[in-house]
Amino acid sequence: MASIPETPEMVPRGTLLIAKEPSTLKHQTERPDVGRLLGGELKTLARESSHYMLGLLCNAGIGLISFPIFTRVLPISEYGVMDLGQRLLLVLTIASKLGLQNASLRFYNREKFAADADAARSYYSTLFFGMLGTSICVVLTGALLVSVLPKKSMLGPLSGLVYLILALVLLRAMGAAFWGFLRIEQRTKVFNVLTVCTRATTLAAVCSLLPFIGRSARTYFTGTVVVETGLIVGLTVWLVSRGVLATKHFKLDLFRAAIVYGTPLVLYELAYAVLVSADRFLVRHYVGADALGFYSVAYGLANNVNEFLVAPLGLALIPIYMKIWNSDGTEKTSAFLTTAFNIFMLAGVGVLAAIAASGHSIVVFLASQKYAGADRLIPVILAGLLVYGANVFVAAGLLIHKRTMQMSWMLVIAAALNIGLNCLLLPRMGLMGGAVATLLSYLVCITMLATASNRVLPLHTDVLSCAKYLLAGVLAWLAGSQIIVSTALGDLLVKSAVVFAVYLGSLYFLDERTRSAARWIFAWARKSLARGLDNELEQGAE
């Protein structure tokens, strides 16, 4: 949601994982000691993934609280300005990090640092002060441009917020270094506690400042700066107290190596940031300030639904298919991804049908009646986000074979197309033009990724099954749309229940695999129930 954004490193699925060659690992796993090691690593993966998932759920809960508050408290135009500022902040933060947050994961050596304290000090000091230096350069460059160029012609509604945004750029960049340190040290509990507490404290700080600063985007960014300043100061004190932070331990050769490693990924991150952010600036330019507020709410709601589906997949799926590829090779990896993609399609179409049928109730319940009309945009935007979310399946081959630069250029093309389509469609179709541009650019992006990845890791998509899902989704949407309940929450719950019932019922008659899955579930439920009754009888007899 657009109210309190996640930290850039909050979701581990953003890390690009590179695997060893299958033959190498297969040879290694023949040794018993390596096999035991892998078993231990998999247990660690399961434990830490569960910690991250809990953090995601807690942050999503805070988002569900903050979103209705800010949509009701802030004027529509100010909500749009807040979202616009977050988009600019995202782009500048990526530029200020120069990929060093990825280098913090790459250059950590637990065994070496345990044996050599000076090596550990060089690692932490170089990455900390290196990130500080790159972010200061970006912030000073931004401040210089603001002081020289006409503010309104360059930044428009953000002209009064630019220094707060630049302060946050510095804080977010330093935060990226700390999140990287916590992740690589496997302090998952501390990581999640800090991220959740930061979001909750930011919400409290912004709400407490509303009576003093007013109902504006400035209040949001001021509260965020205050909270994140405290966080960065606290984490810096923590590193200093450990004796690993001092300017004399900064190593220029390590910094150069970190820049060389991380910089190629900056293009990928920037292209993605432009792809998901450029439409906000164009919406305000072509359609207006209030229109941006409507569009931001629709995009935020759609993105929140998408994150519930895609974020858990990114946490769980990438390590699993990397393990399968390492141990069993291309064929089994392809079969696994094909099956997982089929399940994603089934779930995604059902969720999209439910959101399309109950969109008005969702907007009224979460954002208030003043955003009524934004619900028309949500299904189109959500469809685009779900399409792009499929990249975790269809681009797996490119990740495995280290073709990240190829992925970067595809995102650049998609971002350029998104800008062009918005310029073409927004003046002619209004806000719906922005939503359609999002859908089309994501379709082109995922098509390019799938085509390139399929050459090295083929996925066998069942077109007939996908058609059945779409047909069942349309039938479910039509059925849910006919229902009207007087209250927004009641309408949302009833329509969603009807949509899912019709969707699954239609698939039961249309798709043999769905019928087989249903039979297996019923058989498992009967066995579980019978086993429970037997246990109760045995306990009673005793």
N, C-alpha and C positions, 0 to 999 in steps of 0.2 A: 504494500500500500504506500501511498505517497506521503503519509504522515510522518513516520519516523523511520528512515531508511536503515537497512542493515549496514554494518560495517563492510567494507569491500572484501575482507577475508573471512566473513562469518560463515559462508557456505563452502565447505571443502571441495565440493564438486567442481569448483572453478580451477582446481589444480590440474595441469596436464600431466598425466601419468605415462611413462614410457616403459615398455616391458623389455625383458631379455628375449633372445631368440628361443623358440620352443625347444629346439634340439638341445641347447645348452642346459636349460633347466631340467629337461627330461633326464639327461645324463646325471645331473646332480641329485635328483630325487631318488635315484637308485641306491644312494648311500643312506643308511638308517639314521645317522645323526642329522643329516640335512632334512630328512623327512620329519623328524621330531621338531626341528627348528621351524619348518613351515607350519606344522600344526600349532605351535605356540604363537606364531605370527598371525595366523588366522583367528585364533582366540582373541588376540589383542585387537585385530581389526574389528571383530564383532563387538567387543566391549566399547571401543572408542567410537564406533559408528553409532552405537546406542546413545552414547553421551551427546554426540552432535545432534542426533535426532531429537532428543529431549530439549536441547537448546533451541532447535528450530521451532518446535511446538510452543515453547514458552514465548519466544519472540513473536510468533504468529498470534498468540493470545493477546499480547500487548498491542499488536497492530490492530486487532479487532476492537480493542478498547479505545485506542487513540484515534482511529479513523472516524468513528461517529462524532467524537468530541470536536475534532478540527473542522470537519465538514459543517458542523452546526455553528461553531463559534466564529469561524472566519468568513468574511464575505466571499462570494464566488470568485471574484477576480483575484483576491488575495490568496485563495487556495491555489489558483493557477500559478501565481507568482512564486509561491512556495515550491511547487513542483518544478517550475522552470529553473529556479535556483539550484535545486538538487541535481538537475540534469547537467548544468554548467559545472557544479562541484564534482560530479562524477568524472567528467572529461579532464578537468584540471588535475584531479587527484591521480588519475592514471598517468598523465604526463609527468607529474612530480615524482612518482615512484620509480620510473624508468625500469620496471621489471625487477627491482631489487628484492621485493617481497618473495619472488620465486627463487632468487639466488639464496635467500636465507634458508630455504628448504634443501637446496642442492649442496651447499658447502658445509653443512653441519656434519661433524664426525664425532659421535659419542665416545668411542673408544679412545681416539686420539686426544680429545679434550680432557678426558678423565686422567690421562697420563701426563698431559702437557698443559699446565695452567696458562702459560703464555700464549699458546695456540688458541685456547678458548677466549682469552682476553682480546686477541687480535680479531677473532671472528665477530664477537659482539660489538666491539668498538668500531670496527671498520664498517659493518652494516648499519649500525646506529648513526654514526656521524656521516656516513655516506648518504643515507636517506635524508638526514637533516640538511645536508648541503644541497642535494638535488631539489628538494622541496623549497628551500629558501630561494634558490635561483628562479624557480617557476613563479613563486609568490612575488619576488621583487620585479620580475619581468612584467607580471600582470599589473602590479601597482604602478609601474612606470608607464605602461600603455594607458592605464586609466587616467593618469595625471596629464598625459599629452593629448589624447584624443577626446573629442566631445563625448561626454558620458551618455547622453540620451540617444545619440545616433548609433553608439556602439552597443550599449547594453539595454536600452529601453527601460522597462520596469525594474530591472535589476541594478540600475545605476546607484540607488541608495543603499544597496545591500552588498556591494562589491567587496568592501573591506572585511565584512563578516565572512563572506564566502572564501576570500583568500586566507583568512585566519583558519577556517575549517580545512582548507586544502593542506596547510602545514600540519594540522592536528591529525587529519586522516592519513597522511603519508607516514607520520611517525607511528600512528596506530597500526598501520600495516606491518611495520617492522616488529612491533610487539606481538601482534597476533601470530606472525610467523615464528617468533621465538617460542611462544607458548605451544603452538602446534608441534613443532619439531622436537620439543622436550616432552611431548606427550602429556602435557598438563591439560587434558581435555576438560576436567571438571572446573578448573580455574578459568579456562577459556570461556566455557558456557556461562558460568556465574557472572563473569565480568561483562559479557555481551548482553546478557539479559538485564543485569542491574543497570547497565548504561542506558538501555532503551527505556526502562521503567523510570529511572531518575530524570532522563531528558523529558519524558512526558510530564512528570511532576514539576520540573523546573519551568517548562513552557507555560503550563497552566497557572503557576504561581506568579509569573510575570505579566500575564494578560491584563490585570487591573492597572498595572503601572505603565506598560509600554503601549498597550492597545491591541485590538484584534487585527493583527497584520502579520505578514510573513516575517517582518523584522523581529517580532517576538519569538517566533520559532527558531530563527537562526541565532539569536542572542542566547536563548536557553541552551541550545545545542553547543555553542562555543563554551559557555560556562562549564557544562558537565564534562565535555571532552577535554577541556584544559585540565580539570582536576584528575581525570583518568590518566592522561599522559604524564603529568607531574608525578603521580603516584607510582606508575610503572617505571619511570626513570629513576626514582629513589630506590625502587626495588632492585634494579640492575646495579646501581652504584653500591648499594649495601652488600651485594654479592662480590664486589671487587672485580667486576668484569668490564667496567666502563671507564675509559680514560683516553684522552686525545693522543697520548704518547703511544698507545697500542694500535693506532690507526695504521693499516698497511696499504700502501698505494697499489701494490701488485695484486692483492686480494680484491681491492675495490675495482680495479680494471677487469679482473676476471669475472666479477659479479656483474658488471655492466655488460660485458660481452655475452654472458649467458642470458641475462634477463631482457636486454633490449629487443631481440627479435620477437618476443612475445608482446611487446608494447603495441605493435601494429595490430595484432589480433584484438587486444583489449580496447584500443581506441576505436577500431572499426566497429566492434560490438557496441561500444558506448554511443557512437554516432547513430548506429542502426536503431537503437532503442530510445534515443533522445531527440534527434533532429526534428521529429514531427511536432514537439511541443513549441519550439521557436517558430516554426512555420504556421502552426495553428493560430498563435497569437498575432502573427504578422498579417495573415490573410483573413481571419475570421473575427478576432477581437479578444479582449481580456476575459469577459464572462464566458465566452466559448471555450477558452483554454481551461477554465475551471471545470466546466462540464466534461471536457475531454479527459482531463487529469483524473477525475473521479471514475469515469468509465474505465480508463486504462488501469487505474489502481485496483479496482475491484476485479477486473479480468486477470490482472497479474497475480493477485492474491490467490485466486482459485487455481491458476496455473502452477504457482509455487507449491501448493499442497500436493499436486500430482508429480511435478518434475523434480523438485528438490530431493525427496526421498529416493527417487530413482537414481539421481546423480550420486548420492551418497553410497548406495548399495550396488548399483549395476557395474560401474567402472572397475572396482576391485575384483568383482566376480568374473567379468569377461576377460580381464587381464590374466587372472589365475588360470582360467580354462585355456586361453590361448597359449600361455606358457607351458602348461602341462600336457594338453591334448591337441593343440594345433588348430589349423584354420577351419576344418570341417565342423568340429563340435562347437567352436566359437560361433560360427555362422548359424548353426542350428539353434543354439541358445538365444542369440540375438533375434533371430526370426520369430521364435516363440514369444520372447519378451515383448517384441514390437507388436505382435498380434494382440497380446493382452493390453498393452498401452492403447492401441487403437480402440479396442472394445470399451475400456474405461473412459477414454477421452471423449468418444462420441456420446456416451451416456451422460457424462457431466455437462457437455456442451448443450445437449437437448434440454437438460434440467435448467440450466442457466438461461437459455433462450426463452423458455416458457415462464420463468419466474423472475426475469430481470427487473421488471418494474418494482416488484415487492422487495427485492434485494436493495435497490437504490433507495427506496423510501425508508426501509427499516434501518439501514446502515448510514446513509448519507443525508436523509431528510427529504421532505417533499419538494424543497426548492431545487433539487437536482433531477426532478422528474423529466424524462425525455432523454437522459443520458443512457437509459437502459437499452435504447435501440442500437447503441454502439457496442455494447458489451459482447454480444455473441460474435460479431465480426472480429473484434480485437482478440477475444479469447481463442477463436479459431486460428488466427495468425500465431498467437503465442504457443498454442498446442502443436501447430505445424513445426515451428522452430524448436520446440521441446523435443521433437523426435530426433534431433541431431545426436543425442546421447546414444541412439541405436545406429542410425544410418551413417554417422561419421566415425564409427569405431575403428574402421580400417585405417583411416588417416591418422588417428591418434596412435594406434599400435605401431604403425610404420613411420612415425616421427615426421609426418608431413604437415607440420603446424603452419609453416609459411604459406603453403598452398591454401590451407584453410583461411589464413589471414586475408589473402587477396580475394577469396570468394566473399568474405564478409565486407571487404571494401567495395566490391561491385554491388552487393546487396544494399549497402548503406547509400551509395550514390543513386541507385535506383529508387530507394525510399524517398530521398530528397526530391528527385525529379518527379516522381508520382505525386508527392504532396503538392509541389508547385503546380502541377497540372490539374489535380482533382479538387483541391481545397477551394479555389475560386469558383468552381462549377458545381460541386456537390456539397459544400459546407463541411461540417464535421464528419459526415459519413465518408467523404473523400479521404480524410486522414485515416479512418479505420480501414477502408479498402486498400489504401496504399500500404498500410502495415501488413495486411494479409497477403497482398501480391508480392511484396518484397521478401517476406519470409518464405513464401512458396518457391520463389526463384532461388533463394539462398539454400533451402533444404534440397532442392532438386540438384543444384550444383554439387553440394556436399555428398549427396547420395550417389550421384553418377561417378564422381571421382573415387569415393570409398569402395564402391561396388567392384571396381577393377582389382582391388587387392584383397577385399573381404566381402564376397557376395552375400547379399541377403535375398531370400526367396519370398518376396511378398505375395500373399494370397489375395489377388485382386477380387475374386469372387466373395471371399469372407469380408473384405473391406466394404464392398458394395452392400452386403447384407447388414453390416453395422450401420451404414448410412441410411438405408431404408428403414431399419428399426428405429433409428434416431429420429427420423422425420415423423414416423407414425407416433412415437412417444411425445414429441413436441406438439403435434396437432392435438393429441388427447389432453395434455396438460394445459394447453392454451385455452381450452373451452371452460375451464374451471375458474370461478371467481369467488373468493372469500373476502369478507369485509375488512379483516385486519391484515396488515402487511405480513406479520410473522406467520399467522395462520395460513395465508395465501401461499407463502414461500414453502411451508412444510407440506401442505396438502398437494400442491402442484408437483413438488419434487418427488413425493411418494408415488404419485400417479405416473409421472414420467418414468421413473425407474421400474415400476411394476410393468408398465406397457412395454418398455424397452427390453427387459429381460424376458418377458413373456413372448414377445415377437421373435426374439432370437432363439428361444426354445423351439419354436416351430420352424424357423428358417435355417438354423445352423446345427448340424449333427454334433460338432464338437461341444457346443453349448449344452446339448442334451446329454452328452457323455459326462461332461463336468457336473451337471446337475445330478445325474444318477450316482456319480461317485460321492458327491457331497451328502446326498440322502443316505447312502449306504454307510458312510463314515459316521453320520449323526446317529443312525440306528445302532451301530456297534458301540459307539460311545455311551449311548443311553442304556443299552443292555449291560455294558460293563459296569456302569454306575449302579444299576439296580442289583446286579450280582454282588457288588461290594457291600451295598447296604444290607442285603440279606445275610451275607457272611458275618458282618458286624453284629447284626441282630441275633444270629444264632450263638455267637460267642457270649 
